[in-house]
């Protein structure tokens, strides 16, 4: 295995769920070089991949599809905030999430839909017809939450989105 391929593999092992751009940026390798080595690792069965909302994420062996989707989402700061809120609060409503996380309800709705599509959460309704979310596997989600931290570029993109949401609300 070449030094670059070994570095790619080690980076994915230490950063499960890393997406392509972050991997190439962190290793300071060209896009084509990253594509070549990732393809070789995927072909050899040493890496696995999943796509969540237009981003391809890479994983070492050992993660099931639900864990892969959850980890990919936990790398996004706003989704991570929603998940933390859902772990701390019973039956969090969209309006409460929007207020406490300080993002637009439409942004919350989009992220909640993503969580529901990934089977990380389910949308439920109380006796008054108000919607709230419930995590499908809270104990496993909490364990993964402790393992994964969003990258700086992901946090910056999420913060930019929050800034835009705040300016649109004014």
C-alpha positions as CSV (number, residue, x, y, z in Angstrom):
1,X,0.0,0.0,0.0
2,X,1.4,3.4,-0.9
3,X,2.1,6.1,1.7
4,X,-0.7,8.3,0.4
5,X,-3.2,5.4,0.4
6,X,-2.1,4.4,3.9
7,X,-2.6,8.0,5.0
8,X,-6.1,8.1,3.4
9,X,-7.0,4.9,5.2
10,X,-5.7,6.0,8.5
11,X,-7.5,9.3,8.2
12,X,-10.8,7.6,7.6
13,X,-10.2,5.2,10.5
14,X,-9.6,8.1,12.9
15,X,-12.4,10.3,11.4
16,X,-15.2,7.9,10.5
17,X,-17.8,9.6,8.3
18,X,-15.4,12.1,6.8
19,X,-16.6,13.5,3.5
20,X,-14.5,13.7,0.4
21,X,-13.6,17.4,0.5
22,X,-12.7,17.3,4.1
23,X,-10.5,14.3,3.6
24,X,-8.6,15.8,0.6
25,X,-8.3,19.2,2.5
26,X,-7.0,17.6,5.7
27,X,-4.4,15.4,3.9
28,X,-3.5,18.3,1.6
29,X,-3.8,16.0,-1.5
30,X,-5.2,16.8,-4.9
31,X,-8.7,15.9,-5.8
32,X,-7.7,13.3,-8.4
33,X,-5.2,11.8,-6.1
34,X,-7.8,11.5,-3.4
35,X,-10.3,10.0,-5.8
36,X,-7.7,7.4,-7.0
37,X,-6.7,6.2,-3.6
38,X,-10.3,6.2,-2.3
39,X,-11.4,4.1,-5.3
40,X,-8.6,1.6,-4.7
41,X,-9.5,1.3,-1.0
42,X,-13.2,0.9,-1.9
43,X,-12.4,-1.7,-4.5
44,X,-10.3,-3.7,-2.0
45,X,-13.2,-3.6,0.5
46,X,-11.1,-1.7,3.1
47,X,-13.5,1.3,3.1
48,X,-17.2,1.7,3.0
49,X,-19.2,4.6,1.8
50,X,-22.6,6.2,2.3
51,X,-24.3,9.2,0.8
52,X,-26.4,11.6,2.9
53,X,-28.0,14.6,1.4
54,X,-25.6,15.0,-1.5
55,X,-22.4,14.3,0.4
56,X,-20.4,11.0,0.2
57,X,-19.0,9.9,3.6
58,X,-16.3,7.3,4.1
59,X,-16.0,4.7,6.8
60,X,-13.7,1.9,7.9
61,X,-15.1,-1.6,8.3
62,X,-17.4,-2.2,11.3
63,X,-20.2,0.4,11.0
64,X,-23.6,-0.7,10.0
65,X,-25.7,1.4,7.6
66,X,-27.7,3.1,10.4
67,X,-24.5,4.0,12.2
68,X,-23.0,5.4,9.0
69,X,-26.0,7.6,8.4
70,X,-26.1,8.8,12.0
71,X,-22.4,9.6,12.0
72,X,-22.6,11.5,8.7
73,X,-25.4,13.6,10.2
74,X,-23.6,14.2,13.5
75,X,-20.8,15.8,11.5
76,X,-23.2,18.7,10.7
77,X,-23.4,21.2,13.6
78,X,-27.1,22.1,13.2
79,X,-28.2,18.4,13.1
80,X,-25.9,17.7,16.0
81,X,-27.6,20.5,18.0
82,X,-31.1,19.1,17.1
83,X,-30.0,15.6,18.3
84,X,-28.5,16.9,21.5
85,X,-31.7,18.8,22.2
86,X,-33.8,15.7,21.5
87,X,-31.6,13.7,23.9
88,X,-32.1,16.3,26.6
89,X,-35.8,17.3,26.2
90,X,-38.8,15.1,26.1
91,X,-40.8,15.5,22.9
92,X,-39.1,18.6,21.5
93,X,-41.4,20.6,19.2
94,X,-40.2,22.3,16.0
95,X,-40.9,25.7,17.4
96,X,-39.0,25.0,20.5
97,X,-36.0,23.7,18.5
98,X,-36.0,26.7,16.3
99,X,-36.1,29.1,19.2
100,X,-33.5,27.3,21.4
101,X,-31.1,26.5,18.6
102,X,-31.7,29.9,17.0
103,X,-32.4,28.8,13.4
104,X,-35.4,29.3,11.1
105,X,-38.2,26.8,11.4
106,X,-37.7,25.9,7.7
107,X,-34.1,25.0,8.5
108,X,-35.3,22.8,11.4
109,X,-37.9,21.2,9.2
110,X,-35.3,20.4,6.6
111,X,-32.9,18.9,9.1
112,X,-35.7,16.9,10.9
113,X,-36.8,15.5,7.5
114,X,-33.2,14.4,7.0
115,X,-33.1,12.7,10.4
116,X,-36.5,11.0,9.6
117,X,-35.3,9.9,6.2
118,X,-32.1,8.4,7.8
119,X,-34.2,6.6,10.4
120,X,-32.4,8.5,13.2
121,X,-35.6,10.2,14.4
122,X,-39.3,9.9,13.9
123,X,-41.8,12.6,13.7
124,X,-44.6,12.1,16.2
125,X,-47.8,14.1,17.2
126,X,-49.2,14.8,20.6
127,X,-52.9,14.8,21.5
128,X,-53.3,18.4,20.2
129,X,-51.8,17.6,16.8
130,X,-48.5,19.3,17.5
131,X,-45.5,17.6,16.0
132,X,-42.3,16.7,17.9
133,X,-39.4,14.4,17.2
134,X,-38.2,11.2,19.0
135,X,-34.9,9.6,18.4
136,X,-35.3,6.0,17.1
137,X,-32.2,4.7,19.0
138,X,-31.3,7.2,21.7
139,X,-28.7,5.1,23.5
140,X,-26.8,4.3,20.4
141,X,-27.1,7.9,19.2
142,X,-25.6,9.2,22.4
143,X,-22.7,6.8,22.1
144,X,-22.0,8.0,18.5
145,X,-22.4,11.6,19.6
146,X,-19.5,11.1,22.0
147,X,-17.3,9.8,19.2
148,X,-17.9,12.3,16.5
149,X,-17.1,16.1,16.3
150,X,-18.0,18.2,13.3
151,X,-15.1,19.6,11.3
152,X,-14.3,23.3,11.3
153,X,-15.5,23.8,7.7
154,X,-18.8,22.0,8.5
155,X,-19.3,24.2,11.6
156,X,-18.5,27.3,9.5
157,X,-21.1,26.3,6.8
158,X,-23.7,25.7,9.5
159,X,-22.9,29.0,11.2
160,X,-23.2,30.9,7.9
161,X,-26.6,29.3,7.4
162,X,-27.7,30.4,10.9
163,X,-26.4,34.0,10.1
164,X,-28.5,34.0,6.9
165,X,-31.5,32.7,8.7
166,X,-31.2,35.4,11.3
167,X,-30.9,38.1,8.7
168,X,-33.9,36.9,6.8
169,X,-35.9,36.8,10.0
170,X,-35.1,40.5,10.7
